[in-house]
Amino acid sequence: MKIEVINTGTELLLGNTLNTHGAWFGRELFQLGLRISRQTTVPDGDAIREALAESLVRADAVIVTGGLGPTSDDLTREITAEVLGLELITDEAALRSLEGFFTSRGRTMVAANLKQALCPVGADILPNANGTAPGIYVPPRLNGRSNAAVFLLPGPPRELYPMFHAEVPPRLRALSGVEKINEALVLKFTGVGESDFHHGIDARLSEIPGLEYGYCAHIGEVDLRLIGDAEAIREAREITLAHFEPHLISENGASLEKTVVRLLKQRGMTLATAESCTGGLISNRITNVPGSSEVFTHGYVTYANEAKRAMLGVPAADLETHGAVSEQVARAMAEGALRESGAGIAVAVTGIAGPGGGTEEKPVGTAWCGLAVKGGETRTFKFYHPRGRKDFKQSVSQSALEAVRRRLKEL
């Protein structure tokens, strides 16, 4: 079944509002055994006419979001009726619902809102318990023009999501006739690139019947997506882990920081961070994980040398002799964080984010990481991530968290 999504809203194209609907629809439809074949975003107004006409030719179902409000540029229902050759009439139930919405809030409904009760003849009104704009469902072949079903849904997520869950899945199941729903598994890896997978396992994965696989690369990570029946996924997982298990972050799509928090809880340990070049990004990532308060104790942001000395006890001699970006300082920062916080493990980073400050010996992108464990040896790692400042910070935080993950796996 081919499903197309049309998102309407000038604010989406101006960049004022982030369009999250595509990803959300993708996840929801996959749970029904369905996929989005195409997604289009158009501004408010007449632009929807061409987009809808094109989608109706290609798709079995079209989902349109937005443009159901009372203002002059909210034209989704009017244009849909025009394209499908259907007359718009006032739906009495929708009108009563609108009147009740305003009455319950002690407000007067203005004439402009009356258009929200309009519905193409033969279509179904989809109730909206969270706003004034009801949705509309136009069954396929209602007027003989189109074989595609059309869903008109409100744009705001607080209205769209509940309406979708209540009204759309039963209709799509009936239309699609899908009985078998494939499983999906997302394996997250770090420290390897897409090309490593291509040369290592692509040929073998392609031989598994009924398996769909693909990669999604992020800074410092690669996600391997496996879709198919249980046996196909099991075989693909075994092949993949035989090559890359040391680099595996999670098997359920969990982030690196979430994996670190889980391992800390399992080991009964606490973590402290000491950050220079990342400016607190490592601690931010950790504390974004629900439940991190059980395992995270301190986050030291010691950007200046004086802060490194005063807060972490980094020897002035190390700073003067080796510089802030050095193995010696990274070690001292980690050990100082461990000592001052009382945590079970501490990670520290110091580096050159650029664009200035680099030398031939220490070019921009150089970073050192220190990792100290209570009762264990302190380890140091050198990284080189020649990127812009923002991506450099993300890369260093990723490398540092991966160092923590691997150390925790050993304990």
Disulfide bonds with the S-S distance in Angstrom:
none
